[in-house]
Amino acid sequence: MKGDDWATDQLLSRPNPSSEANRYWLAFLALSRDRGHESISMGMAGGLSLPRPVPREAIRREGQRLAYSSEGLADFVEIVTSIDDFYVEVEVKRAATEAKRAAERSRSRK
């Protein structure tokens, strides 16, 4: 049935992390508020808003607030940074795809 692939992809893209992994995921979600964005104008095709990585210092402060220290803090920073790096990569690719489509639509209207 049409749309089944989309629904399956949506369900599979929502992981059910273990309680240990969930701590890092929740920290990533909370730290996303500290994320900056870079806006790029594309003229008639619109614009892009690209996410910037969360600053490592913000991640470190969150780890300290959560009582991580020493090697545990270093691990926390690396794990959350890795999650954030992946998020930024996926979002930039998504934005590039959308920008390409918008540019093609803009060209086809001429």
Backbone as JSON Lines, residues from 0, in Angstrom:
{"i":0,"aa":"M","n":[0.85,-1.17,0.0],"ca":[0.0,0.0,0.0],"c":[0.89,1.24,0.0]}
{"i":1,"aa":"K","n":[0.51,2.25,-0.78],"ca":[1.29,3.47,-0.88],"c":[1.37,4.14,0.5]}
{"i":2,"aa":"G","n":[2.56,4.59,0.86],"ca":[2.74,5.24,2.15],"c":[3.27,4.31,3.22]}
{"i":3,"aa":"D","n":[3.17,3.0,3.0],"ca":[3.66,2.04,4.0],"c":[5.14,2.2,4.24]}
{"i":4,"aa":"D","n":[5.9,2.42,3.15],"ca":[7.35,2.6,3.3],"c":[7.65,3.81,4.16]}
{"i":5,"aa":"W","n":[6.91,4.91,3.94],"ca":[7.12,6.12,4.72],"c":[6.84,5.83,6.2]}
{"i":6,"aa":"A","n":[5.73,5.17,6.48],"ca":[5.37,4.88,7.88],"c":[6.41,3.97,8.53]}
{"i":7,"aa":"T","n":[6.87,2.98,7.81],"ca":[7.89,2.08,8.34],"c":[9.17,2.85,8.64]}
{"i":8,"aa":"D","n":[9.59,3.71,7.7],"ca":[10.8,4.52,7.91],"c":[10.65,5.39,9.15]}
{"i":9,"aa":"Q","n":[9.48,5.98,9.34],"ca":[9.26,6.83,10.51],"c":[9.37,6.04,11.81]}
{"i":10,"aa":"L","n":[8.79,4.87,11.83],"ca":[8.85,4.05,13.04],"c":[10.27,3.58,13.32]}
{"i":11,"aa":"L","n":[10.99,3.18,12.28],"ca":[12.34,2.68,12.46],"c":[13.32,3.8,12.8]}
{"i":12,"aa":"S","n":[13.0,5.03,12.45],"ca":[13.91,6.14,12.73],"c":[13.74,6.68,14.14]}
{"i":13,"aa":"R","n":[12.83,6.12,14.9],"ca":[12.6,6.54,16.28],"c":[13.09,5.42,17.21]}
{"i":14,"aa":"P","n":[14.38,5.5,17.55],"ca":[14.94,4.41,18.35],"c":[14.36,4.36,19.76]}
{"i":15,"aa":"N","n":[14.44,3.2,20.34],"ca":[14.03,3.01,21.72],"c":[15.3,2.7,22.51]}
{"i":16,"aa":"P","n":[16.02,3.73,22.95],"ca":[17.32,3.5,23.58],"c":[17.2,2.87,24.96]}
{"i":17,"aa":"S","n":[18.29,2.21,25.35],"ca":[18.35,1.65,26.7],"c":[18.36,2.8,27.7]}
{"i":18,"aa":"S","n":[18.14,2.5,28.97],"ca":[18.12,3.57,29.98],"c":[19.47,4.27,30.06]}
{"i":19,"aa":"E","n":[20.56,3.53,29.86],"ca":[21.88,4.15,29.88],"c":[22.05,5.1,28.69]}
{"i":20,"aa":"A","n":[21.69,4.63,27.5],"ca":[21.8,5.46,26.31],"c":[20.83,6.62,26.35]}
{"i":21,"aa":"N","n":[19.69,6.44,27.0],"ca":[18.67,7.49,27.07],"c":[19.2,8.74,27.78]}
{"i":22,"aa":"R","n":[20.12,8.58,28.74],"ca":[20.7,9.74,29.43],"c":[21.4,10.65,28.43]}
{"i":23,"aa":"Y","n":[22.14,10.06,27.5],"ca":[22.86,10.85,26.5],"c":[21.89,11.5,25.52]}
{"i":24,"aa":"W","n":[20.86,10.74,25.14],"ca":[19.86,11.27,24.22],"c":[19.13,12.46,24.83]}
{"i":25,"aa":"L","n":[18.73,12.33,26.09],"ca":[18.03,13.43,26.75],"c":[18.93,14.65,26.9]}
{"i":26,"aa":"A","n":[20.21,14.42,27.18],"ca":[21.16,15.53,27.26],"c":[21.28,16.21,25.9]}
{"i":27,"aa":"F","n":[21.37,15.42,24.83],"ca":[21.44,15.98,23.48],"c":[20.22,16.84,23.2]}
{"i":28,"aa":"L","n":[19.04,16.34,23.54],"ca":[17.81,17.1,23.3],"c":[17.81,18.41,24.08]}
{"i":29,"aa":"A","n":[18.24,18.36,25.34],"ca":[18.28,19.58,26.16],"c":[19.31,20.57,25.6]}
{"i":30,"aa":"L","n":[20.44,20.07,25.16],"ca":[21.5,20.94,24.65],"c":[21.16,21.53,23.29]}
{"i":31,"aa":"S","n":[20.22,20.96,22.59],"ca":[19.84,21.49,21.29],"c":[19.34,22.93,21.39]}
{"i":32,"aa":"R","n":[18.9,23.33,22.57],"ca":[18.49,24.73,22.78],"c":[19.67,25.68,22.67]}
{"i":33,"aa":"D","n":[20.89,25.17,22.88],"ca":[22.1,25.99,22.79],"c":[22.66,26.04,21.37]}
{"i":34,"aa":"R","n":[21.97,25.4,20.45],"ca":[22.46,25.32,19.07],"c":[22.22,26.63,18.32]}
{"i":35,"aa":"G","n":[23.24,27.08,17.63],"ca":[23.08,28.22,16.74],"c":[22.72,27.74,15.34]}
{"i":36,"aa":"H","n":[22.27,28.67,14.53],"ca":[21.95,28.37,13.14],"c":[22.58,29.42,12.25]}
{"i":37,"aa":"E","n":[22.91,29.02,11.05],"ca":[23.46,29.93,10.06],"c":[22.44,30.06,8.95]}
{"i":38,"aa":"S","n":[22.06,31.3,8.67],"ca":[21.08,31.54,7.6],"c":[21.79,31.93,6.32]}
{"i":39,"aa":"I","n":[21.37,31.31,5.23],"ca":[21.96,31.58,3.92],"c":[20.83,31.93,2.96]}
{"i":40,"aa":"S","n":[20.91,33.1,2.36],"ca":[19.9,33.53,1.4],"c":[20.16,32.88,0.06]}
{"i":41,"aa":"M","n":[19.07,32.46,-0.57],"ca":[19.19,31.86,-1.91],"c":[18.37,32.66,-2.92]}
{"i":42,"aa":"G","n":[18.17,33.93,-2.65],"ca":[17.44,34.79,-3.58],"c":[16.0,34.36,-3.73]}
{"i":43,"aa":"M","n":[15.57,34.25,-4.97],"ca":[14.17,33.9,-5.27],"c":[13.83,32.48,-4.83]}
{"i":44,"aa":"A","n":[14.83,31.64,-4.65],"ca":[14.58,30.25,-4.24],"c":[14.38,30.12,-2.74]}
{"i":45,"aa":"G","n":[14.49,31.23,-2.01],"ca":[14.29,31.19,-0.56],"c":[15.59,31.27,0.19]}
{"i":46,"aa":"G","n":[15.72,30.49,1.22],"ca":[16.93,30.52,2.04],"c":[17.1,29.22,2.8]}
{"i":47,"aa":"L","n":[18.24,29.12,3.42],"ca":[18.57,27.94,4.21],"c":[18.86,28.36,5.64]}
{"i":48,"aa":"S","n":[18.49,27.53,6.56],"ca":[18.88,27.69,7.95],"c":[19.61,26.41,8.34]}
{"i":49,"aa":"L","n":[20.93,26.51,8.46],"ca":[21.74,25.34,8.75],"c":[22.12,25.31,10.23]}
{"i":50,"aa":"P","n":[21.94,24.14,10.86],"ca":[22.3,24.04,12.28],"c":[23.82,24.05,12.46]}
{"i":51,"aa":"R","n":[24.24,24.68,13.52],"ca":[25.65,24.64,13.91],"c":[25.77,23.63,15.04]}
{"i":52,"aa":"P","n":[26.94,23.05,15.2],"ca":[27.13,22.12,16.32],"c":[26.96,22.84,17.67]}
{"i":53,"aa":"V","n":[26.46,22.1,18.64],"ca":[26.39,22.62,20.01],"c":[27.84,22.77,20.49]}
{"i":54,"aa":"P","n":[28.18,23.91,21.09],"ca":[29.56,24.09,21.56],"c":[29.95,23.0,22.57]}
{"i":55,"aa":"R","n":[31.16,22.48,22.41],"ca":[31.66,21.43,23.32],"c":[31.63,21.91,24.77]}
{"i":56,"aa":"E","n":[31.89,23.18,24.98],"ca":[31.89,23.69,26.36],"c":[30.49,23.58,26.98]}
{"i":57,"aa":"A","n":[29.46,23.82,26.18],"ca":[28.09,23.66,26.68],"c":[27.82,22.19,27.02]}
{"i":58,"aa":"I","n":[28.34,21.29,26.21],"ca":[28.17,19.85,26.47],"c":[28.92,19.48,27.76]}
{"i":59,"aa":"R","n":[30.13,20.0,27.9],"ca":[30.91,19.72,29.11],"c":[30.2,20.23,30.37]}
{"i":60,"aa":"R","n":[29.66,21.46,30.29],"ca":[28.93,22.0,31.45],"c":[27.72,21.15,31.8]}
{"i":61,"aa":"E","n":[27.02,20.67,30.78],"ca":[25.86,19.8,31.04],"c":[26.3,18.5,31.7]}
{"i":62,"aa":"G","n":[27.4,17.94,31.23],"ca":[27.94,16.73,31.85],"c":[28.31,16.96,33.31]}
{"i":63,"aa":"Q","n":[28.92,18.09,33.6],"ca":[29.27,18.42,34.98],"c":[28.01,18.61,35.82]}
{"i":64,"aa":"R","n":[27.0,19.26,35.23],"ca":[25.73,19.45,35.95],"c":[25.09,18.11,36.29]}
{"i":65,"aa":"L","n":[25.29,17.13,35.4],"ca":[24.74,15.79,35.62],"c":[25.66,14.92,36.48]}
{"i":66,"aa":"A","n":[26.69,15.52,37.03],"ca":[27.61,14.88,37.99],"c":[28.6,13.91,37.34]}
{"i":67,"aa":"Y","n":[28.87,14.07,36.06],"ca":[29.94,13.3,35.43],"c":[31.26,13.96,35.79]}
{"i":68,"aa":"S","n":[32.29,13.17,35.94],"ca":[33.62,13.72,36.22],"c":[34.68,12.82,35.59]}
{"i":69,"aa":"S","n":[35.86,13.36,35.45],"ca":[37.02,12.63,34.98],"c":[36.73,11.9,33.66]}
{"i":70,"aa":"E","n":[37.01,10.59,33.61],"ca":[36.8,9.82,32.38],"c":[35.32,9.76,31.99]}
{"i":71,"aa":"G","n":[34.46,9.72,32.98],"ca":[33.02,9.71,32.7],"c":[32.58,10.98,32.0]}
{"i":72,"aa":"L","n":[33.16,12.11,32.41],"ca":[32.84,13.39,31.76],"c":[33.38,13.41,30.33]}
{"i":73,"aa":"A","n":[34.61,12.93,30.16],"ca":[35.18,12.87,28.81],"c":[34.33,11.98,27.9]}
{"i":74,"aa":"D","n":[33.89,10.84,28.41],"ca":[33.02,9.95,27.64],"c":[31.7,10.63,27.3]}
{"i":75,"aa":"F","n":[31.11,11.31,28.29],"ca":[29.85,12.01,28.08],"c":[30.0,13.03,26.95]}
{"i":76,"aa":"V","n":[31.06,13.82,27.0],"ca":[31.28,14.85,25.97],"c":[31.44,14.2,24.6]}
{"i":77,"aa":"E","n":[32.21,13.13,24.51],"ca":[32.42,12.47,23.22],"c":[31.14,11.85,22.67]}
{"i":78,"aa":"I","n":[30.37,11.22,23.53],"ca":[29.13,10.57,23.08],"c":[28.11,11.6,22.62]}
{"i":79,"aa":"V","n":[27.9,12.64,23.42],"ca":[26.91,13.65,23.04],"c":[27.39,14.42,21.81]}
{"i":80,"aa":"T","n":[28.69,14.68,21.72],"ca":[29.24,15.35,20.53],"c":[29.02,14.49,19.29]}
{"i":81,"aa":"S","n":[29.2,13.2,19.41],"ca":[28.98,12.3,18.26],"c":[27.52,12.31,17.82]}
{"i":82,"aa":"I","n":[26.61,12.28,18.77],"ca":[25.18,12.36,18.44],"c":[24.91,13.68,17.72]}
{"i":83,"aa":"D","n":[25.45,14.77,18.26],"ca":[25.23,16.09,17.68],"c":[25.84,16.19,16.28]}
{"i":84,"aa":"D","n":[27.04,15.66,16.09],"ca":[27.67,15.69,14.77],"c":[26.81,14.96,13.74]}
{"i":85,"aa":"F","n":[26.26,13.82,14.13],"ca":[25.4,13.07,13.22],"c":[24.15,13.87,12.9]}
{"i":86,"aa":"Y","n":[23.55,14.49,13.91],"ca":[22.35,15.31,13.71],"c":[22.64,16.44,12.72]}
{"i":87,"aa":"V","n":[23.74,17.14,12.92],"ca":[24.09,18.26,12.03],"c":[24.28,17.75,10.61]}
{"i":88,"aa":"E","n":[24.97,16.64,10.44],"ca":[25.2,16.08,9.12],"c":[23.88,15.75,8.42]}
{"i":89,"aa":"V","n":[22.98,15.1,9.12],"ca":[21.69,14.72,8.54],"c":[20.88,15.96,8.18]}
{"i":90,"aa":"E","n":[20.85,16.95,9.06],"ca":[20.07,18.16,8.81],"c":[20.63,18.99,7.66]}
{"i":91,"aa":"V","n":[21.96,19.05,7.54],"ca":[22.56,19.78,6.43],"c":[22.23,19.09,5.11]}
{"i":92,"aa":"K","n":[22.3,17.77,5.08],"ca":[21.94,17.02,3.86],"c":[20.47,17.24,3.52]}
{"i":93,"aa":"R","n":[19.61,17.22,4.53],"ca":[18.17,17.44,4.3],"c":[17.94,18.84,3.74]}
{"i":94,"aa":"A","n":[18.59,19.84,4.33],"ca":[18.43,21.22,3.88],"c":[18.96,21.39,2.45]}
{"i":95,"aa":"A","n":[20.07,20.73,2.13],"ca":[20.62,20.81,0.78],"c":[19.65,20.21,-0.24]}
{"i":96,"aa":"T","n":[19.04,19.1,0.12],"ca":[18.07,18.46,-0.78],"c":[16.87,19.38,-1.0]}
{"i":97,"aa":"E","n":[16.37,19.97,0.09],"ca":[15.24,20.9,-0.02],"c":[15.61,22.12,-0.85]}
{"i":98,"aa":"A","n":[16.83,22.64,-0.67],"ca":[17.28,23.81,-1.42],"c":[17.37,23.49,-2.9]}
{"i":99,"aa":"K","n":[17.86,22.31,-3.21],"ca":[17.97,21.89,-4.6],"c":[16.59,21.82,-5.24]}
{"i":100,"aa":"R","n":[15.64,21.25,-4.53],"ca":[14.26,21.17,-5.04],"c":[13.67,22.55,-5.24]}
{"i":101,"aa":"A","n":[13.9,23.45,-4.28],"ca":[13.37,24.81,-4.4],"c":[13.99,25.54,-5.59]}
{"i":102,"aa":"A","n":[15.28,25.34,-5.8],"ca":[15.95,25.98,-6.95],"c":[15.39,25.43,-8.26]}
{"i":103,"aa":"E","n":[15.16,24.12,-8.3],"ca":[14.58,23.53,-9.52],"c":[13.18,24.05,-9.77]}
{"i":104,"aa":"R","n":[12.37,24.19,-8.71],"ca":[11.02,24.74,-8.88],"c":[11.09,26.19,-9.36]}
{"i":105,"aa":"S","n":[12.03,26.94,-8.82],"ca":[12.19,28.34,-9.2],"c":[12.58,28.44,-10.68]}
{"i":106,"aa":"R","n":[13.48,27.58,-11.12],"ca":[13.91,27.59,-12.52],"c":[12.79,27.18,-13.46]}
{"i":107,"aa":"S","n":[11.95,26.25,-13.01],"ca":[10.88,25.77,-13.89],"c":[9.76,26.79,-14.04]}
{"i":108,"aa":"R","n":[9.69,27.76,-13.15],"ca":[8.66,28.81,-13.24],"c":[9.02,29.91,-14.24]}
{"i":109,"aa":"K","n":[10.26,29.95,-14.62],"ca":[10.71,31.01,-15.52],"c":[10.3,30.74,-16.93]}
